[in-house]
């Protein structure tokens, strides 16, 4: 059994990863100030400490084997309107966490990074060698943290893995997605199915894709969690490993909407809207590095499975 600190463990991905760690027999402490997470979202068996990552030094000690870092502000629009919050929380908070880890002698880190570090690339399959050119403070702050971690590994022997997510979806039993405001497609379409939203907007239907709508890579949150446990096992040797997490193929906006119709049996009115600036037609991830280095292969990539799990979770929240 190992002992882990999970920052942001009351949030969507953090709670699912915490559940997987507990199921594997580990001891878990969750550090979360509940500004966007939910106390009831912390899986039973984990110890919740209400606090900010800037105060990580008050909670870390040499008994911890590693840190899994999910605590971050993550709304793109908000980051544009209030960039200081993102530099303070995402960058300043992580700097405080890295300092606390070094002082406590905790040498392993798994970091929740994002595909937003790549910005708005040309259509295609992204690899870890693709150009990183974030277009908003959220993506820039996450890329800055990746650079910070790389420096910590080189200078002080930290062993770290940064996992760059694409579109995380689905749920894991009682642990699922509930953001406020919500910006992700699948939960937005489910809100229409639940009668909480009148229609779903389709931003552009004239892209060079089979049905004219954008194609994106969706990954089940439980597959994502398993990648984190694999990353803990391979983090070693003062290396900073960066891995994309995705299915390597995508689903269009209309495929998502039609799948929600089939799973829920509900009407989903659509409203076609103009294209959004900077939206590539196709954006998917190459997960070859994760497959080769982590031994990780997603097994829940079927869109019906992803939507079914998300739908069951959404109905339980009513």
Secondary structure, 3 states (H helix, E strand, C coil): CCEEEEECCCCHHHHHHHHHHHHCCCEEEEEECCCCCCHHHCCCCCEEEECCHHHHHHCCCCCCCEEEECCCCCCHHHHHHCHHHHHHHHHHHHHHHHHHHHHHCCCEEEEEEEHHHHCCCCCEEECCCCCCCCCCHHHHHHHHHHHHHHHHHHHHCCEEEEEEECEEECCECCECCCCCCCCCHHHHHHHHHCCCCCCEEEECCCCCCCCCCCEECEEEHHHHHHHHHHHHHHCCCCCEEEEEECCCCCEEHHHHHHHHHHHHCCCCCEEEECCCCCCCCEEEECCHHHHHHHCCCCCCCCHHHHHHHHHHHHHHCC
